Amino acid sequence: MSTQIFVNLPVKDLNKSVEFFTRMGYTFNPQFTDENATCMIVSDTIYVMLLVEKFFKTFTEKDICDSRKSTEVLLCLSCDSRAQVDEMVAKAVAAGGATPSQPKDYGFMYGHGYEDLDGHNWELMYMEPAATPPHA
């Protein structure tokens, strides 16, 4: 079985976050959805748990980072093309997100990103297949 990742993110308004990410094209697993949380499906092995802040706080003794003022993590997802990177950023902006920086073109690699409604940074990256040799 492949390793799965469940990224947990605190959100201020679950309904608005679901609406934002639905506009981005993501779907949600209703089995793991209630008034406190939802499970956003990114791929067969990547899931993002969006948890209202009060519920998120039950999993940690630490303060929740204000991601509009500080960066705790950069979430980076691969895309199939440069065009897909640009399309996803455009969808995010149209859904109410923001772009914190300009696209970066390294020749073999192209990236751009957006901030969601809670200020979490989502980086999108396309890398030329020839630039990434297969794993040994």
C-alpha positions as CSV (number, residue, x, y, z in Angstrom):
1,M,0.0,0.0,0.0
2,S,1.3,3.5,-0.9
3,T,1.9,5.9,2.0
4,Q,-0.9,8.4,2.2
5,I,-0.5,12.0,3.6
6,F,-3.2,13.8,5.5
7,V,-2.3,17.5,5.8
8,N,-4.3,19.2,8.6
9,L,-5.0,22.9,8.2
10,P,-7.0,25.2,10.5
11,V,-9.6,27.4,8.8
12,K,-11.8,30.2,10.2
13,D,-14.9,29.4,8.1
14,L,-15.3,25.8,6.9
15,N,-18.2,26.6,4.5
16,K,-16.2,29.4,2.8
17,S,-13.1,27.2,2.6
18,V,-15.1,24.3,1.0
19,E,-16.6,26.8,-1.5
20,F,-13.2,28.1,-2.3
21,F,-11.6,24.7,-2.9
22,T,-14.7,23.4,-4.8
23,R,-14.1,26.3,-7.2
24,M,-10.5,25.1,-7.5
25,G,-11.9,21.8,-8.7
26,Y,-11.4,19.7,-5.5
27,T,-13.9,17.2,-4.1
28,F,-14.6,16.2,-0.5
29,N,-15.1,12.9,1.2
30,P,-18.5,13.1,2.9
31,Q,-17.6,10.2,5.3
32,F,-15.1,12.6,7.0
33,T,-17.2,15.8,6.8
34,D,-19.2,17.4,9.6
35,E,-19.5,20.9,11.1
36,N,-16.0,20.7,12.4
37,A,-14.0,19.3,9.5
38,T,-13.9,18.0,6.0
39,C,-11.5,15.8,4.0
40,M,-10.5,17.4,0.7
41,I,-9.3,14.9,-1.9
42,V,-6.2,16.0,-3.7
43,S,-5.2,12.6,-5.2
44,D,-5.4,8.9,-4.4
45,T,-2.7,9.4,-1.7
46,I,-3.0,13.1,-0.7
47,Y,-5.8,14.5,1.5
48,V,-6.2,17.8,3.2
49,M,-8.2,17.9,6.4
50,L,-9.7,21.4,6.8
51,L,-10.5,21.8,10.5
52,V,-12.3,24.8,12.1
53,E,-9.8,26.4,14.4
54,K,-11.6,25.4,17.6
55,F,-11.6,21.8,16.6
56,F,-8.0,22.0,15.3
57,K,-6.9,23.3,18.7
58,T,-8.0,20.0,20.3
59,F,-5.1,18.3,18.5
60,T,-2.3,20.6,19.8
61,E,-1.3,22.5,22.9
62,K,0.5,25.1,20.7
63,D,-0.9,28.3,19.4
64,I,-2.4,28.3,15.9
65,C,-0.2,30.2,13.6
66,D,-1.8,33.3,11.9
67,S,-1.0,32.3,8.4
68,R,-1.8,35.7,7.1
69,K,1.2,37.1,9.2
70,S,3.5,34.1,9.4
71,T,4.4,31.1,7.3
72,E,4.5,27.8,9.0
73,V,4.5,25.6,5.9
74,L,4.5,25.8,2.1
75,L,2.3,23.2,0.5
76,C,3.7,22.3,-2.9
77,L,1.7,20.3,-5.5
78,S,3.0,19.1,-8.9
79,C,1.1,19.9,-12.1
80,D,1.1,18.3,-15.5
81,S,2.0,21.4,-17.4
82,R,2.9,25.1,-17.1
83,A,-0.6,25.9,-18.4
84,Q,-2.1,23.9,-15.5
85,V,0.0,25.9,-13.0
86,D,-1.4,29.1,-14.4
87,E,-4.9,27.8,-14.6
88,M,-4.9,26.7,-11.0
89,V,-3.6,30.1,-9.8
90,A,-6.2,31.9,-11.9
91,K,-9.0,29.7,-10.4
92,A,-7.7,30.5,-6.9
93,V,-7.7,34.3,-7.6
94,A,-11.2,34.1,-9.1
95,A,-12.4,32.2,-6.0
96,G,-11.1,34.9,-3.6
97,G,-7.5,33.8,-3.1
98,A,-4.4,36.0,-3.7
99,T,-1.0,35.6,-5.4
100,P,1.9,36.5,-3.0
101,S,4.5,36.5,-5.7
102,Q,5.2,36.4,-9.4
103,P,5.6,33.1,-11.4
104,K,9.1,31.7,-11.3
105,D,10.6,30.2,-14.5
106,Y,13.8,28.2,-14.1
107,G,13.8,26.8,-17.6
108,F,13.3,23.1,-16.6
109,M,11.0,24.0,-13.8
110,Y,8.1,26.5,-13.6
111,G,6.2,27.5,-10.5
112,H,3.6,29.9,-9.2
113,G,1.3,29.9,-6.2
114,Y,-1.6,31.3,-4.3
115,E,-2.8,32.0,-0.8
116,D,-6.2,30.5,0.2
117,L,-8.8,32.3,2.2
118,D,-6.9,31.6,5.5
119,G,-3.5,32.7,4.1
120,H,-2.1,29.2,3.6
121,N,0.5,29.2,0.9
122,W,0.0,26.7,-2.0
123,E,2.8,26.4,-4.4
124,L,2.2,24.8,-7.8
125,M,5.1,23.4,-9.8
126,Y,5.7,21.9,-13.2
127,M,9.0,20.2,-13.9
128,E,10.1,18.9,-17.3
129,P,10.0,15.1,-17.2
130,A,13.6,14.8,-18.5
131,A,14.8,16.9,-15.5
132,T,13.6,14.3,-13.0
133,P,15.4,10.9,-13.4
134,P,13.4,7.9,-12.2
135,H,14.0,6.7,-8.6
136,A,16.4,3.9,-8.1
